[in-house]
Amino acid sequence: MSTAPVEALQTLPIETLRRRSSTKWRTYPEDVIPMFVAETDFPLAPRITEVLAEAVAIGDTGYTPPDPGIRTAFAAFAERRFGWAIDRDRIRTTADVMMGVVELLRATTSPGDRVVTTPPVYPPFVLCIEEAGCLVEPVPLRDTGAAWELDLDGIDAALAGGARVVLLCNPHNPTGSVHSAESLRALADIAERHGATVISDEIHAPLVHDGVAFTPFLAASEAAARVGYAVTSASKAYNLAGLKCALIVTASDATTQIVKDLNPEVEWRTGLFGAMAGVAAFDEASDAWLDAERAALDHNRALLGDLLAEHLPLAVYRAPDAGYLAWIDVSAYGWGDDPAVFLRTAAKVALHHGPQFGPQGIGFVRLNFGCSPDLLTEAVTRIAAVARAGS
């Protein structure tokens, strides 16, 4: 994948961003810098803007057709970007990734079954497991001191003890870790040995940074293809969360049939604008924009490391392998179990609450650096001023 210069993609001016009506910009007052929810501050890819503008101009706001083109578009994207060959007939759409996860859990479990998660992990995982009538069985990631890894022995024990599904996050949110092909193959073998299922949330995959190899779970091995489902969307990489379109992908006849047997409403919930925008996003014409975004994010993740080292030296930050979310341990500053609560008031910076990702998040915050370097610098400077005042 080529890397475009950072200058090729600039964020929108702050006065323009303040006009947005999304969660990021309407949750807190204007004196608070919002860095909590996973929305980015970049303009849309030009092809997406063009497609949506044309649809509005002609009133193309009806029901989503049976084949809006996104299956073909994503299959081509996956082959081009990941070297992953997908049969477009093994792809089905729905509204969003978490809805896809809930429906897959309902189709592959019985009420009261246990589902393995790998905390610290995206908080809606717990909510979706509960919505499907299942119980959460946490098997925390292993922190090696240099990286976070799947605790394969712990997952093996959980499945041996009766858990039925592993809900995987790859790339992982909030740590930004990309699980290795070796660990994914081992996970697939463990799941198959226990007759279990793996559901892999791969929504952050388009934003894997240069030098990091991303392996789609279904492509990890033949066993993975047999036991797994992938759920993904253009929404994180291209900032399309409000348009509602996600993809459920399978790689075997048995799993494909399970997805085909889902209630037709699962697919009817796909948003027409989401499908249109997804086709435009996955089109090769948008690749240069994606590369420019990845370059801008790579610049910011390095900048964040420099800013923390200079202004908040007690913070522990490990640059993520993918995405625009930073998982930062600020427990040394004594801002409580949930530092985001204190910092929103004291520094006027809104960060995501670490403990919501599990007990492993006590003393942590999650920071969204999908913003301008200037805004990122201002946020860290504000937090540093609070740290200095406290000391």
Secondary structure, 3 states (H helix, E strand, C coil): CCCCCHHHCCCCCHHHHCCCCCHHHHCCCCCCEECCCCCCCCCCCHHHHHHHHHHHHCCCCCCCCCCCCHHHHHHHHHHHHHCCCCCHHHEEEECCHHHHHHHHHHHHCCCCCEEEECCCCCCHHHHHHHHCCCEEEECCCEECCCCEECCHHHHHHHHHCCCCEEEEECCCCCCCCCCCHHHHHHHHHHHHHCCCEEEEECCCHHHECCCCCCCCHHHCCHHHHHHEEEEECCHHHHCCHHHCCEEEECCCHHHHHHHHCCCHHHHHCCCHHHHHHHHHHHCHHHHHHHHHHHHHHHHHHHHHHHHHHHHCCCCEECCCCECCEEEEECHHHCCCCCHHHHHHHHCCEECEEHHHHCHHHCCEEEEECCCCHHHHHHHHHHHHHHHHHHC
